[in-house]
Every structure is written in C-alpha cells, then in structure tokens.
C-alpha cells in the first residue's frame, strides 16, 4: 500500500502476506491447500478492513481527508462533470492556481463549478500553493459566481483546503476582506448554490466558497474553524494533542450532520475515496444533482430566505441563569 497511514499497517502487512502467497505458493508448500489458505486470508483481510475503517477516530478521519492519493477538485471535475472550460484570473491582480473554476455540465445541467486544488508532487504543490488560496483566488471565484448569477447558472463549489494562505503578500492584498466580500455576496446571489467538502475544510479559506443553499460533505472529510494541530497548540500547548483536539472540535462528517452544520453526508468506498475515485465521483455527482434539483424547485425568494436562515441559525447556545442562592439552574 502506497502512502499507508499508521493505523493501516496491520492491513498492509496482511495484504502483503496474501499477495506473497498468491505469487509464490511453492515457498509455502507444507501440504496446505493454497486455495483454502488464500480464501481464509481474504476473509480475514476484509474483516480487518471493515473493523478498521468503520471505527475510525476523528483524528484518523482527518488523516484520511489529507491522504496524498485522495481525489482533488480537478479529479472530480474530470469524472463527475463534462464540457469543462476553465476560466482564469480575477481581473484585478492575477491568476491564483490554488482556485480552479469555469463553465461545465453536471448531467444535463449547465453550471459554474469552482474549487480549491492541491498538488500531487512538490512541483505541483508549489504551483497550487498547497491548495491555500491568495486574495486573488477568492476574487476569481467571486468573478465566476457573479457571471453565473448574471446568466442564471447554478454554482457548485468543491472545498479542499487547509485554509487561506496566511503569508505577508496575502495580507498586503487584503485576504480577510476578499473572504468577507465572498461571504456577503454568496448570501445574496439569486442562483442555486451547492457546496461540497471533498477533503479538508479549513477555516475561512473553506467558508470563502462555502456559503450555499446546501452544504454536503464526504464521509471522511472534515470542516472546522481551525486545524486540530492549531487547536492543540493553543489549548494544550502541544501539537501532540492533535488527536484529542480533533475529537473535541466535532469536525467529522457525522458530528457536523448531527449539529446541523451540513445537510448531507456522502458515503465513500471502504478505506476512503482514494480506493475508488471514479466510483466516489459518481456518488458525488448523484448527490449534487439531487440537491440541486431540490433547490431549483424553490422560488428565488424561498432560496434566499432559506440560505439566510441556515447560516444565521449556526452557533446557537443556551445560557444558564444563576438564582439568588448562587447555584446555576
């Protein structure tokens, strides 16, 4: 297994043993029926995989979300969309390659699709800035969304970023303002908007293209105001507490669905989306089409009101009162 995670080592060892037995049965000839032995190992491997992947901890899901072989935005555009025509530049500063977008077809529906894009190797990661967009990336996304609103095309956004780029250049070009304008404008667009978190959904960098009528998330993706490492460094003063922070943050798809922060969880193949990217893309396409059809059935006024209520409803809390005796009720 390439790029195996720590918790996948038992699976990799058993899989290596199974492959060795299949390829070199003569080295194991002790009167054993190889077919029976192979079938037994296959059953054991399948059981082990199910036990591991169906009981992942929040930190382990974060690791799966960051897996280097996980499908990225352009992979989903290739498999789930057709007739993609990429558009470049924000018409103000330059073209941020960490954000990709353009016209495409989703099934029979013409849409504008926008997403954050990571790289597979060092060269591509430098080109894509590791999926962390500069201000011009969010302004490019806004330009495309305004175009979609002008021509009445639904907007689909695919989110996979650790966060917006925090460098000096980004601050000089007003990264916070660029994200804030996107939040405001996305709340007001009259066309349907569907967002899908396909990997990492980090902080304002994710939310900058994440204000939508429906927010979907893949089973092993996460969505959070801060990374587990950042949270651990602040609260525990030690990045080694990242697993504890991941659990406390409630950032997994299941937790987010229970909290009402996402609308739907899209299932992945056993082991993660990288085990079968094409099948995952088909599942994502079906979910996008289904939710898009439901949104399009609403009037423009209903969509705008629903979008507003959705995001205004986040962060509700209950405050305890303190009676005269001093003990909270």
C-alpha positions in Angstrom: 0.0 0.0 0.0 1.5 3.3 -1.1 1.3 6.2 1.4 -0.1 4.0 4.1 -1.3 5.6 7.3 -0.2 4.4 10.8 -3.5 2.7 11.5 -3.4 0.9 8.1 -0.2 -1.0 8.9 -1.9 -4.2 10.1 -4.0 -4.2 6.9 -0.8 -3.6 4.8 1.0 -6.5 6.5 -1.9 -8.9 5.9 -2.3 -7.8 2.3 1.4 -8.3 1.7 1.2 -11.8 3.1 -1.7 -12.6 0.9 0.0 -11.3 -2.2 3.1 -13.2 -1.4 1.1 -16.4 -1.1 -0.6 -15.8 -4.4 2.6 -15.1 -6.3 4.9 -17.7 -4.7 2.8 -20.7 -3.5 5.8 -23.0 -3.9 7.6 -21.4 -0.9 4.7 -22.3 1.4 4.3 -26.0 0.3 3.7 -27.9 3.6 0.8 -29.9 2.5 -1.5 -26.9 2.8 -4.4 -26.3 0.4 -3.4 -22.9 -1.0 -6.9 -22.1 -2.2 -8.3 -22.6 1.3 -5.4 -20.6 2.8 -5.9 -17.7 0.3 -9.7 -17.6 0.9 -9.1 -17.6 4.6 -6.7 -14.7 4.4 -9.0 -12.8 2.1 -11.9 -13.2 4.6 -9.6 -12.1 7.4 -8.4 -9.1 5.4 -11.9 -8.0 4.5 -13.0 -8.3 8.2 -9.9 -6.4 9.4 -10.5 -3.6 6.8 -14.1 -3.3 7.9 -13.2 -3.2 11.6 -10.6 -0.5 11.0 -12.4 1.8 8.6 -15.8 1.6 10.1 -14.4 2.6 13.5 -12.1 5.4 12.6 -11.4 8.1 15.3 -11.8 11.8 14.4 -8.0 12.1 14.1 -7.8 9.1 11.8 -10.5 10.6 9.6 -8.5 13.8 9.4 -5.6 11.8 8.2 -7.7 10.1 5.5 -9.0 13.5 4.4 -5.4 14.6 3.9 -4.3 11.4 2.1 -2.0 12.3 -0.8 -3.8 10.0 -3.2 -7.3 11.3 -2.3 -9.2 12.8 -5.3 -8.9 16.5 -5.7 -11.1 19.1 -7.3 -9.9 18.6 -10.9 -10.3 14.8 -10.4 -14.0 15.3 -9.6 -14.4 17.7 -12.4 -12.9 15.2 -14.8 -15.1 12.3 -13.6 -18.3 14.0 -12.5 -18.6 16.9 -14.9 -18.4 17.3 -18.7 -17.5 20.0 -21.1 -15.4 21.9 -18.5 -14.0 25.2 -19.7 -11.6 26.7 -17.2 -11.5 30.5 -16.7 -8.5 32.3 -15.3 -7.7 35.5 -13.4 -9.5 37.9 -11.1 -9.2 40.9 -13.5 -7.5 42.8 -10.6 -4.2 41.2 -9.8 -3.5 37.8 -11.3 -4.5 34.1 -11.6 -4.3 32.1 -8.4 -3.8 28.4 -9.4 -5.0 27.3 -6.0 -8.5 28.0 -7.1 -9.9 26.5 -10.3 -13.2 27.2 -11.9 -15.2 27.6 -15.1 -18.2 26.5 -17.0 -19.2 22.8 -17.1 -22.2 20.5 -17.3 -23.4 18.4 -14.4 -25.5 15.7 -16.1 -27.7 17.8 -18.4 -27.4 20.9 -16.2 -25.1 23.7 -17.2 -23.3 25.1 -14.1 -20.3 27.1 -12.9 -18.0 24.9 -10.9 -15.3 26.3 -8.6 -12.9 24.6 -6.2 -9.7 24.7 -4.3 -7.0 22.5 -5.9 -3.9 20.8 -4.2 -0.9 19.3 -5.9 0.3 15.7 -6.2 4.0 16.4 -6.0 6.4 19.1 -4.9 6.3 21.0 -8.3 2.5 20.9 -8.5 2.1 21.8 -4.8 4.2 24.9 -5.4 2.1 25.8 -8.4 -1.1 25.3 -6.4 0.3 26.7 -3.2 -0.7 23.5 -1.4 -4.4 24.4 -2.0 -4.2 27.6 0.1 -5.6 30.5 -1.9 -4.4 34.1 -2.1 -6.9 37.0 -2.2 -6.9 36.9 -6.0 -8.2 33.3 -5.8 -11.3 34.3 -3.8 -11.7 37.3 -6.2 -11.5 35.0 -9.1 -14.2 32.7 -7.5 -16.3 35.8 -6.9 -15.9 36.9 -10.5 -17.1 33.5 -11.7 -20.0 33.4 -9.3 -21.1 36.9 -10.5 -21.0 35.6 -14.0 -23.1 32.6 -13.0 -25.6 34.9 -11.3 -25.8 37.1 -14.4 -26.5 34.2 -16.8 -28.7 32.2 -14.3 -26.4 29.3 -13.9 -26.3 27.3 -10.7 -23.0 27.3 -8.8 -21.2 24.2 -7.5 -18.2 24.6 -5.2 -15.8 21.9 -4.2 -13.9 22.6 -0.9 -10.5 21.1 -0.1 -8.1 23.4 1.6 -6.3 23.6 4.9 -7.1 27.3 4.9 -6.5 30.6 3.0 -2.8 31.5 2.6 -1.6 33.4 5.7 1.5 35.0 4.2 2.6 38.6 4.0 1.7 39.0 0.4 -1.9 37.8 1.1 -2.2 40.2 4.0 -0.9 43.1 1.8 -3.6 42.3 -0.8 -6.3 42.0 1.9 -7.1 38.3 2.2 -9.6 38.9 5.1 -11.5 41.5 3.0 -11.6 39.2 0.0 -13.1 36.4 2.0 -15.6 38.7 3.8 -16.8 40.1 0.4 -17.4 36.5 -0.8 -19.4 35.7 2.3 -21.6 38.7 1.8 -22.1 38.3 -2.0 -22.7 34.5 -1.8 -25.5 35.2 0.6 -27.2 37.4 -2.0 -26.8 35.5 -5.2 -30.2 34.5 -6.7 -29.0 31.3 -8.4 -28.9 28.0 -6.6 -25.5 27.2 -4.8 -24.4 23.8 -3.6 -21.1 23.4 -1.8 -19.3 20.1 -1.1 -16.4 19.5 1.2 -14.3 16.8 -0.5 -11.3 16.7 1.8 -10.1 19.4 4.2 -12.5 22.2 5.0 -10.2 24.6 6.9 -11.4 27.9 8.5 -12.3 31.0 6.4 -10.4 29.6 3.5 -13.1 27.0 3.1 -16.0 29.2 4.0 -14.9 31.8 1.4 -16.6 29.5 -1.2 -18.8 27.7 1.2 -21.9 29.8 1.7 -24.6 27.8 -0.1 -28.2 26.6 -0.1 -26.9 23.1 0.6 -23.6 22.1 2.2 -22.5 18.5 1.6 -19.5 16.6 2.9 -17.8 13.4 2.0 -17.8 10.7 4.7 -14.1 11.1 5.6 -13.7 14.8 5.0 -13.7 17.4 7.8 -14.9 21.0 8.2 -13.5 23.2 11.0 -12.8 26.7 12.1 -9.2 25.6 12.9 -7.0 22.6 12.3 -6.6 20.0 15.1 -2.9 20.9 15.2 -3.6 24.6 15.6 -6.2 23.9 18.3 -3.8 21.6 20.2 -1.1 24.2 20.1 -3.4 26.9 21.5 -5.3 24.9 24.1 -2.9 22.1 25.1 0.3 24.0 24.2 1.4 20.8 22.4 0.7 19.7 18.8 0.9 16.1 20.0 -2.6 16.6 21.5 -4.0 16.9 17.9 -6.0 13.6 18.3 -7.6 15.0 21.4 -8.3 18.3 19.7 -9.8 16.6 16.7 -12.3 14.8 18.9 -13.2 17.9 20.9 -13.7 20.0 17.8 -16.5 17.8 16.4 -15.2 18.2 12.9 -16.1 14.8 11.3 -19.0 14.5 8.9 -21.2 12.6 11.3 -20.7 15.2 14.0 -21.3 18.1 11.6 -24.5 16.4 10.4 -25.8 15.9 14.0 -25.0 19.6 14.7 -26.9 20.7 11.7 -23.8 22.3 10.1 -24.0 20.2 6.9 -27.0 19.0 5.0 -25.9 15.6 3.8 -23.0 13.1 4.2 -21.9 11.4 1.0 -20.6 7.9 1.6 -17.1 6.8 0.4 -15.7 3.4 -0.6 -14.4 1.3 2.3 -10.9 2.8 3.1 -11.6 6.2 1.6 -12.3 8.0 -1.7 -8.8 7.2 -2.9 -9.6 3.5 -3.1 -12.0 4.1 -5.9 -12.0 7.7 -7.2 -14.3 7.0 -10.2 -17.0 5.4 -8.0 -16.8 8.3 -5.5 -17.2 10.8 -8.3 -20.3 9.1 -9.4 -21.7 9.2 -5.9 -20.8 12.9 -5.6 -22.4 13.7 -8.9 -25.7 11.9 -7.9 -25.8 13.8 -4.6 -25.1 17.2 -6.3 -27.8 16.6 -8.9 -30.3 15.5 -6.3 -29.8 18.5 -4.0 -29.6 20.9 -7.0 -33.0 19.7 -8.2 -34.5 20.2 -4.8 -33.1 23.7 -4.6 -34.3 24.6 -8.1 -37.8 23.6 -7.2 -37.9 26.6 -4.8 -38.6 30.1 -5.8 -35.8 32.7 -5.8 -37.3 34.3 -2.6 -37.5 30.9 -0.8 -33.9 30.1 -1.7 -32.6 33.4 -0.4 -34.6 33.3 2.8 -33.6 29.7 3.4 -29.9 30.4 2.9 -30.1 33.3 5.3 -31.9 31.3 8.0 -29.5 28.4 7.5 -26.4 30.5 8.3 -28.0 32.7 10.9 -29.0 29.6 12.8 -25.4 28.4 13.3 -23.8 28.9 16.7 -26.9 28.9 18.8 -26.4 28.3 22.5 -28.3 28.1 25.8 -27.3 30.3 28.7 -27.8 29.1 32.2 -29.3 31.5 34.8 -27.9 32.0 38.3 -30.6 32.2 41.1 -30.1 34.2 44.3 -28.5 31.2 46.0 -25.6 31.2 43.6 -26.1 27.8 42.0 -26.8 27.8 38.3 -30.1 26.3 37.3 
